[in-house]
Amino acid sequence: MTTMSLNTKKRVQIFQKVPELGLFIVFVATLIIFSTFNSYFASLASLKILLVTVIYTGIVLIGQALLMIVGELDLSVGAVASLGTITTGLMLADWNLPLPVA
């Protein structure tokens, strides 16, 4: 039978109380590692690009979450979001339509 030291038990208890702490530690470590390789990684411009990119996924996520709350499950949400993105891109690039129209 192995025995854990008191220090190790305390560390394990912290991770049991706050399971998201491990994910946060990995996030901070990743941020530090990539920031050392690229000085623009942790810049405000990079953060803005990340937030603008994630907002579309967040909108789809909210819709999917509402469907799951009311007991429905719609697996076509990703396909519809992709179709909308592709159609909007075609309207902007190939058909030269302004953004509000596209």
URCOR-V601134 format. One record per pair of residues at least 4 apart in sequence whose C-alpha atoms are under 7 Angstrom apart, sorted by the first residue. I is the first residue (numbers start at 1). J is the second residue. D is the distance in Angstrom with one decimal. If there is no record, write none. Layout:
i = [I & I]
j = [J & J]
d = [D & D]
This chain:
i = [4 & 4 & 5 & 6 & 7 & 8 & 9 & 10 & 11 & 12 & 13 & 14 & 15 & 15 & 20 & 21 & 22 & 23 & 24 & 25 & 26 & 27 & 28 & 29 & 30 & 31 & 32 & 33 & 34 & 34 & 35 & 35 & 35 & 41 & 42 & 43 & 44 & 45 & 46 & 47 & 48 & 49 & 50 & 51 & 54 & 55 & 56 & 57 & 58 & 59 & 60 & 61 & 62 & 63 & 64 & 65 & 66 & 67 & 67 & 67 & 68 & 68 & 76 & 77 & 78 & 79 & 80 & 81 & 82 & 83 & 84 & 85 & 86 & 87 & 88 & 88 & 89 & 90 & 90 & 91 & 91 & 91 & 91 & 92 & 92 & 92 & 92 & 92 & 97 & 97 & 98]
j = [8 & 9 & 9 & 10 & 11 & 12 & 13 & 14 & 15 & 16 & 17 & 18 & 19 & 21 & 24 & 25 & 26 & 27 & 28 & 29 & 30 & 31 & 32 & 33 & 34 & 35 & 36 & 37 & 38 & 41 & 39 & 41 & 42 & 46 & 46 & 47 & 48 & 49 & 50 & 51 & 52 & 53 & 54 & 55 & 58 & 59 & 60 & 61 & 62 & 63 & 64 & 65 & 66 & 67 & 68 & 69 & 70 & 71 & 72 & 73 & 72 & 73 & 80 & 81 & 82 & 83 & 84 & 85 & 86 & 87 & 88 & 89 & 90 & 91 & 92 & 102 & 93 & 94 & 95 & 95 & 96 & 97 & 102 & 96 & 97 & 98 & 99 & 102 & 101 & 102 & 102]
d = [6.2 & 6.4 & 6.4 & 6.3 & 6.4 & 6.3 & 6.1 & 6.3 & 6.5 & 6.2 & 6.1 & 6.2 & 5.2 & 6.5 & 6.3 & 6.2 & 6.3 & 6.1 & 6.2 & 6.1 & 6.0 & 6.1 & 6.2 & 6.1 & 6.1 & 5.9 & 6.3 & 6.8 & 6.1 & 6.7 & 5.5 & 5.4 & 6.0 & 6.1 & 6.5 & 6.4 & 6.1 & 6.3 & 6.2 & 6.2 & 6.1 & 6.1 & 6.1 & 6.1 & 6.2 & 6.2 & 6.5 & 6.0 & 6.2 & 6.5 & 6.2 & 6.0 & 6.2 & 6.4 & 6.3 & 6.2 & 6.5 & 6.4 & 5.1 & 6.3 & 5.2 & 5.8 & 6.2 & 6.1 & 6.1 & 6.1 & 6.1 & 6.2 & 6.1 & 6.0 & 6.0 & 6.1 & 6.2 & 6.2 & 6.2 & 5.5 & 5.9 & 5.3 & 6.7 & 4.9 & 6.3 & 5.7 & 5.6 & 5.1 & 5.2 & 6.5 & 6.7 & 6.4 & 6.4 & 6.0 & 6.2]
